[in-house]
Every structure is written in C-alpha cells, then in structure tokens.
Amino acid sequence: MSDLIEPRKVDIEYETDEPVLYRSADGVAWITMNRPKFHNAQNSQMTYALDAAFRRAVDDDAVRVIVLAGNGKHFSAGHDIGTPGRDVHKSFERAQLLPDHTNKPGAELLYTREQEVYLGMCRRWRDVPKPTIAMVQGACIAGGLMLAWVCDLIVASEDAFFQDPVQRMGIPGVEYFAHAFELPPRVAKEFLLLGERMSAQRAYGFGMVNRVVPREQLQAEVEGMAANLAAKGRLGLWLTKQAVNHVEDLRGKRTAMDAVFHMHHFAHAQSDLTQGNPLGGQDARSMAAGNKQQGDA
C-alpha cells in the first residue's frame, strides 16, 4: 500500500489574479508584491509569481538591475497563515527538482513544500546574476525578512521595522535563516528570542540596511541607486555579487541554513504532535496581536 495520501480539498479565494506586478524601464525591472489588503502576506500564488518575475528580469538583457517592492503600507507581513488565499495544500508547477507536497503524509508535507517555496526560492533569487535592491517600507516581518535579505542592497523608509516573532510558534526563526549573518550573534539572539521590532535606524547601525530615508524619499532614493548600477557593466556587477556571496558561503552561510532548516521542521513536527497544529497553536490573529505588543528594540 502506498504511503501517499489524497491531497486535501481546500477552498481558496484569491483576492487578485496579479499578486505580483512587473514593469521595466531604463534598465531597471520593478517587481512589486501586490496583496496590499493582506499586507503582502506570501502565499504560494505570490511566491511562484515572484519567481516568474525574477525569471523574466533575468531573461531580459535590457534589465541591469532588479528592485523588489511591496504595494501599500507594508513591504511584507510574512508568510500567509490566515487569509482566504492561503494555499498550503495546493499544487503548483514546481521550480526545484522536488516532488509535489500535497499528497505527502505528516511532517513530510511541510518539509517538502518549504524546501521548494521558501528555502529553494530564496536561494534562487539570492543568486540571480543581476544586482537586486529591496525597497522596504512599514512592516518587514518573518517571511518578509527572507525577501529583503536575498537582495544585495536594502533601502528602508524611516518608518520601516524588522521582526521575526516565530519563537511564539516554538520555531527558531524563518526558513531562510540568515539572521546570524545579517546581525551580530548576540543581537541575532535578542532579535529571535524576544521577537521585538527592530527599527530601520537600528538595523542600519548593524549594516543590515544600506540606507534609511523618509518615506516620501524612498522611491527616489532607490531610483537613484538603481540608475547608478544600471550604468555599470553587466559582467562586472555579476562577478562582484558572486565574490561577496562566495565569501558568505565560505563562512558557512549555506550549511548553517541547511542545519537550521531541519531544526525549523523538527519544531513544526513537535508542535503538530503535541498540539495538533504545526504553528504551535498560533494563527494569523494571535500572531498579529502579539506583534503589535512588541515595541521597537
């Protein structure tokens, strides 16, 4: 008898057919998350649309620079754990050489899915051969951190804040675990253990953010930076990006991330066994309420 199970039948209501917007001009591709009603929470529909947009930008030789942005008040409130468009149990045409997750039993379902849509996708985007800029305003929480961190440069508005509160789920940080590379180790522990918001200015002080500007100047600042990059040679930019990424990997970034990904899924499985919920009994409402209670660190 097969160990596979029938895919779960779920009702999914997408609020948009365009979860990601794309435009290009003057050598710059603008990729914009477009779920403002849900603060750009990332479901699979959005994640695969992001991947298609990055692919489009890479394939277009006229594009020299890629900007990743979020439509609305916030850059991204993280992974979708509670909107009508939450599509954890839906199949998509996969980007990695991984099997479909929807017919897998127990912890294998989330482990397989998150290898694809979180860890695998983020690594693909980190390694695109063109410089990338994250334009961050408002909230950049949990899964939102992953999207900003894969970019080569981060420009934040003064009202932006960064937060990874998933310790409340019993999980040691989001799947693309770059925390201890983006922040000094003791600060990374504080960030994860306390789950407090980190202001853009404090993040700048640790080198996690390149520039902090007033919200009304954010677009212009990113446009200027992108124009600077677009005027430079394509191969030189790619080689420079590869050089720094290589140093990060020599320092253990990739292997550390692999190890923590397994810890992450051990935590999911433990919560499922003990509480019947892989998120430690949390949902979108309880996480949002808890996040609001955490002030700036």
Beta strands, then each sheet from edge to edge (+ up, - down):
strand 1: 20-25
strand 2: 28-33
strand 3: 65-70
strand 4: 132-136
strand 5: 139-141
strand 6: 153-157
strand 7: 161-163
strand 8: 198-199
strand 9: 211-213
sheet 1: 1+ 2- 3- 4- 6- 9-
sheet 2: 5+ 7+ 8-
end
